[in-house]
């Protein structure tokens, strides 16, 4: 199976690249990177996106424009939604077997929230278990844009009978990066314990999202490690994608 990865030079993309054999990958980036052999793609150009997926079997769409701004539109939300729509159109036109799209745990970020104004905040001893069917409660415009991303995925899967897997990625950090967070502030530390996704588990999750046969589309799955302090349910991810996480934030932080 030949897999294309958009945003291959990003934080998640660099981990995702190691989830697959290099000879089965097409890496797509928006600019050149000396340390990565990739094809350039302006993902806002629909025709270019269609051309980039020629000969591809599956797409892992990780590209996301990141900009500073507190108001809607200042953080690249509208551009990102256009890019997701282009990804869906390009997948349809190339008759791809599957599309895996990165969403975010921030679509549910207001559950168990300690500080509504903080991007990474969790109450002490969270009591609300959040499964993939829980109503969205985004914690930011970024989270709102990811909710809209999921809606585009659902529409495409239903309207065009395309296999789509949406992965709500948690806080992707190396073990060293998790340790370096330190215990303060306490609410951010609790967020890390609940939301951590290790590099090893991220690779396993993306492989599963691409390769595991699914019954019904779209599949929406939480993407975190087997953290004992988690409150996002992994039931959907484990049952439908056969994901078996191996890491726990407590083993790193305790």
LUMVOMI-777869 format. One line per 5 residues: number of its first residue (from 1); their letters; for each residue x, y, z of C-alpha. Coordinates in steps of 0.5 Angstrom, whole numbers, always signed. Example, Ala and Ser with C-alpha at 12.3 -4.5 7.8 and 13.67 -1.06 7.14 Angstrom:
<nodes>
1) as) +25 -9 +16  +27 -2 +14
</nodes>
This chain:
<nodes>
1) xxxxx) +0 +0 +0  +3 +7 -2  +1 +12 +3  +2 +20 +2  +3 +24 +9
6) xxxxx) +2 +31 +8  +5 +36 +14  +11 +31 +14  +16 +36 +17  +11 +38 +22
11) xxxxx) +11 +35 +29  +7 +29 +28  +9 +28 +21  +16 +27 +23  +14 +21 +28
16) xxxxx) +9 +19 +23  +14 +18 +17  +17 +12 +22  +11 +9 +22  +12 +6 +15
21) xxxxx) +17 +3 +10  +20 +9 +7  +19 +6 +0  +12 +6 +1  +11 +13 +2
26) xxxxx) +10 +20 -1  +12 +26 +3  +9 +32 +2  +11 +39 +5  +9 +46 +4
31) xxxxx) +17 +48 +3  +23 +45 +2  +27 +41 +8  +34 +40 +8  +34 +34 +12
36) xxxxx) +27 +31 +9  +26 +29 +2  +19 +31 +0  +15 +33 -5  +13 +41 -5
41) xxxxx) +5 +42 -5  +1 +48 -4  -5 +45 -1  -9 +51 -2  -9 +49 -9
46) xxxxx) -14 +43 -11  -11 +41 -17  -4 +41 -14  -7 +36 -9  -10 +32 -14
51) xxxxx) -4 +31 -18  +0 +30 -11  -4 +24 -10  -4 +20 -16  -2 +13 -15
56) xxxxx) -3 +13 -8  -7 +8 -4  -8 +12 +3  -7 +19 +5  -5 +21 +12
61) xxxxx) -7 +28 +13  -3 +32 +18  -2 +39 +15  -4 +45 +19  -3 +52 +18
66) xxxxx) -1 +55 +25  -1 +62 +26  -2 +67 +32  -8 +70 +33  -14 +70 +38
71) xxxxx) -20 +72 +34  -23 +67 +29  -19 +67 +22  -12 +70 +25  -10 +63 +27
76) xxxxx) -11 +60 +20  -17 +57 +21  -21 +58 +15  -15 +56 +11  -14 +50 +14
81) xxxxx) -21 +48 +13  -20 +50 +5  -14 +45 +6  -18 +39 +9  -24 +40 +3
86) xxxxx) -18 +40 -2  -16 +33 +1  -22 +30 +1  -23 +32 -6  -17 +30 -8
91) xxxxx) -18 +23 -5  -24 +22 -8  -22 +24 -15  -16 +19 -14  -21 +14 -11
96) xxxxx) -16 +13 -5  -18 +7 -1  -17 +11 +6  -16 +18 +9  -14 +19 +16
101) xxxxx) -15 +26 +18  -11 +29 +24  -16 +32 +29  -15 +34 +36  -17 +32 +43
106) xxxxx) -18 +40 +44  -25 +38 +41  -27 +36 +48  -22 +41 +51  -28 +44 +56
111) xxxxx) -29 +37 +59  -26 +37 +66  -23 +44 +65  -20 +47 +71  -19 +54 +68
116) xxxxx) -23 +56 +62  -18 +61 +59  -12 +56 +59  -11 +51 +53  -8 +46 +57
121) xxxxx) -12 +45 +64  -15 +39 +67  -18 +39 +74  -16 +35 +80  -19 +28 +79
126) xxxxx) -23 +28 +73  -30 +25 +74  -33 +26 +67  -31 +20 +62  -31 +22 +55
131) xxxxx) -32 +18 +49  -32 +19 +42  -40 +20 +42  -40 +26 +47  -42 +32 +44
136) xxxxx) -36 +37 +42  -34 +42 +47  -28 +46 +44  -23 +50 +48  -21 +54 +43
141) xxxxx) -22 +57 +36  -17 +51 +34  -21 +46 +37  -27 +49 +33  -24 +49 +27
146) xxxxx) -22 +41 +29  -30 +40 +30  -31 +43 +23  -26 +38 +20  -29 +32 +23
151) xxxxx) -36 +35 +20  -32 +35 +13  -30 +28 +14  -37 +26 +16  -40 +29 +10
156) xxxxx) -35 +26 +5  -35 +19 +8  -43 +19 +8  -44 +23 +1  -38 +19 -3
161) xxxxx) -37 +13 +1  -30 +14 +2  -27 +10 +8  -25 +16 +13  -21 +15 +20
166) xxxxx) -21 +21 +24  -16 +21 +30  -16 +26 +36  -9 +26 +37  -7 +28 +44
171) xxxxx) -1 +31 +47  +5 +28 +43  +11 +29 +47  +18 +24 +47  +19 +21 +54
176) xxxxx) +24 +27 +55  +19 +32 +53  +14 +30 +58  +19 +29 +64  +22 +36 +62
181) xxxxx) +15 +39 +63  +16 +39 +71  +10 +39 +76  +8 +46 +75  +3 +49 +74
186) xxxxx) -1 +43 +77  -7 +43 +72  -2 +43 +66  +1 +37 +69  -5 +34 +70
191) xxxxx) -7 +35 +63  +0 +32 +61  -2 +26 +65  -8 +25 +62  -7 +27 +54
196) xxxxx) +0 +24 +53  +1 +20 +46  +8 +17 +46  +12 +17 +40  +12 +9 +40
201) xxxxx) +4 +9 +41  +3 +15 +35  +7 +10 +30  +3 +4 +32  -4 +8 +32
206) xxxxx) -3 +11 +25  -1 +4 +22  -7 +2 +25  -11 +7 +22  -9 +6 +15
211) xxxxx) -8 -1 +15  -14 -4 +20  -20 -6 +16  -26 -2 +18  -34 -4 +18
216) xxxxx) -37 +3 +17  -34 +10 +16  -32 +15 +19  -29 +12 +25  -27 +17 +30
221) xxxxx) -22 +15 +35  -18 +18 +41  -11 +18 +40  -7 +18 +47  -3 +13 +50
226) xxxxx) -5 +8 +56  -5 +13 +61  -8 +11 +68  -10 +18 +69  -14 +19 +62
231) xxxxx) -21 +21 +62  -22 +20 +54  -24 +13 +52  -20 +9 +48  -25 +4 +47
236) xxxxx) -27 +6 +40  -20 +6 +38  -18 -1 +41  -24 -4 +38  -25 -1 +31
241) xxxxx) -17 +0 +30  -14 -6 +34  -10 -1 +37  -6 -3 +43  -2 +3 +47
246) xxxxx) +4 +1 +51  +6 +7 +54  +3 +10 +61  +5 +18 +63  +5 +15 +70
251) xxxx) +11 +11 +68  +15 +17 +66  +13 +22 +71  +12 +18 +78
</nodes>
